[in-house]
Amino acid sequence: MNVFDCIFNRRSTRSFTKEPVDDKLIGVMLHAATHAPSAGNTQDWMFIVVKDQEIKEKLADAALKQDFIHTAPVVIVVCMDKEKIAMHYGKRGEALYGVQDTAAATMAMMLAAEALGLKTCWVGAFDEDRVGHVLELPNEVRPMTIVPVGYSTETPIKPRRIDFENLTFVNTYNKKYEISYIVQSQGGKEIKFKPIGNYIEDALRKRLKEVRPMEKQPAKKTSFADFLKKLGR
Ligand SMILES: Cc1cc2nc3c(=O)[nH]c(=O)nc-3n(C[C@H](O)[C@H](O)[C@H](O)COP(=O)(O)O)c2cc1C
């Protein structure tokens, strides 16, 4: 599975099987998280790996009772070390860079999970004080994202994306940035794909059918040994 498969096929998953997740795979996810960029390489993130059922249930309660959270075998809470980032970058650091750094770490972790055949969901709707209390976090550690992790047999429908052409300008605001792609048909006729995203989606659908003939089949599970093989070990 390459990086494009991970980016385009990752879906927020809210239903998990009871199958446990190997700690070593959680290790791969966390190692990936620590490779995200951070302001001045501050690495102002911390992670709480929750496996205890009671704590998972308390987290789900603190997250507006989003009960799917506690059905995942593992829940990772990504936190910001407020003291660390503020020490380097003051108020802007805590208000902005820390948020960005932990968001980048969360995304890196989720993409690594996807590559390992694991499913995740970014959960942001929660009561921070309650989560802090449940996890016994000190004052300077702020919970930023809750990420349930596990295997799933569901294939969630891809929520519609707005074409980037509607959100992108060239050089200055309000000057539309549009890209099209022209393909020669077998009869020699030119077919113009606009927006280009339509062509990319089409190519992805075809690839998905080739790589995974039954579209509903979940992404291939990868063991730690398989992961090492991919690294050439
Ligand atoms: C900042 C943020 C907060 C989110 N909070 C929640 C949440 O509390 N509960 C939930 O089920 N999904 C949550 N999501 C997931 C989004 O609903 C999901 O990413 C979006 O619908 C697009 O679907 P996709 O992830 O499958 O592409 C959150 C995502 C982000 C980035």
The ligand as an SDF file (V2000), in Angstrom:
LIG
                    3D

 31 33  0  0  0  0  0  0  0  0999 V2000
  -10.9370   18.2290   14.2430 C   0  0  0  0  0  0  0  0  0  0  0  0
  -11.7930   17.0120   13.9710 C   0  0  0  0  0  0  0  0  0  0  0  0
  -12.7300   16.6310   14.9080 C   0  0  0  0  0  0  0  0  0  0  0  0
  -13.5160   15.4760   14.6940 C   0  0  0  0  0  0  0  0  0  0  0  0
  -14.3500   15.0440   15.6790 N   0  0  0  0  0  0  0  0  0  0  0  0
  -15.0650   13.9340   15.5070 C   0  0  0  0  0  0  0  0  0  0  0  0
  -15.8630   13.4130   16.5620 C   0  0  0  0  0  0  0  0  0  0  0  0
  -15.8980   13.9490   17.6680 O   0  0  0  0  0  0  0  0  0  0  0  0
  -16.5600   12.2840   16.3190 N   0  0  0  0  0  0  0  0  0  0  0  0
  -16.5140   11.6210   15.1320 C   0  0  0  0  0  0  0  0  0  0  0  0
  -17.1730   10.5790   15.0060 O   0  0  0  0  0  0  0  0  0  0  0  0
  -15.7610   12.0770   14.0840 N   0  0  0  0  0  0  0  0  0  0  0  0
  -15.0270   13.2010   14.2540 C   0  0  0  0  0  0  0  0  0  0  0  0
  -14.2090   13.6490   13.2450 N   0  0  0  0  0  0  0  0  0  0  0  0
  -14.1220   12.8990   11.9710 C   0  0  0  0  0  0  0  0  0  0  0  0
  -14.8700   13.6240   10.8460 C   0  0  0  0  0  0  0  0  0  0  0  0
  -16.2520   13.5420   11.0640 O   0  0  0  0  0  0  0  0  0  0  0  0
  -14.4720   12.9990    9.5010 C   0  0  0  0  0  0  0  0  0  0  0  0
  -13.0750   13.1540    9.3200 O   0  0  0  0  0  0  0  0  0  0  0  0
  -15.1790   13.6440    8.3070 C   0  0  0  0  0  0  0  0  0  0  0  0
  -16.5660   13.3940    8.3660 O   0  0  0  0  0  0  0  0  0  0  0  0
  -14.6600   13.1260    6.9650 C   0  0  0  0  0  0  0  0  0  0  0  0
  -14.7580   11.7240    6.8980 O   0  0  0  0  0  0  0  0  0  0  0  0
  -13.4680   10.8120    6.6050 P   0  0  0  0  0  0  0  0  0  0  0  0
  -12.5430   10.9730    7.7990 O   0  0  0  0  0  0  0  0  0  0  0  0
  -13.9690    9.4040    6.4810 O   0  0  0  0  0  0  0  0  0  0  0  0
  -12.8260   11.2920    5.3820 O   0  0  0  0  0  0  0  0  0  0  0  0
  -13.3950   14.7550   13.4730 C   0  0  0  0  0  0  0  0  0  0  0  0
  -12.4270   15.1530   12.5390 C   0  0  0  0  0  0  0  0  0  0  0  0
  -11.6220   16.2470   12.7940 C   0  0  0  0  0  0  0  0  0  0  0  0
  -10.5260   16.5880   11.8080 C   0  0  0  0  0  0  0  0  0  0  0  0
  1  2  1  0
  2  3  1  0
  2 30  2  0
  3  4  2  0
  4  5  1  0
  4 28  1  0
  5  6  2  0
  6  7  1  0
  6 13  1  0
  7  8  2  0
  7  9  1  0
  9 10  1  0
 10 11  2  0
 10 12  1  0
 12 13  2  0
 13 14  1  0
 14 15  1  0
 14 28  1  0
 15 16  1  0
 16 17  1  0
 16 18  1  0
 18 19  1  0
 18 20  1  0
 20 21  1  0
 20 22  1  0
 22 23  1  0
 23 24  1  0
 24 25  2  0
 24 26  1  0
 24 27  1  0
 28 29  2  0
 29 30  1  0
 30 31  1  0
M  END
$$$$
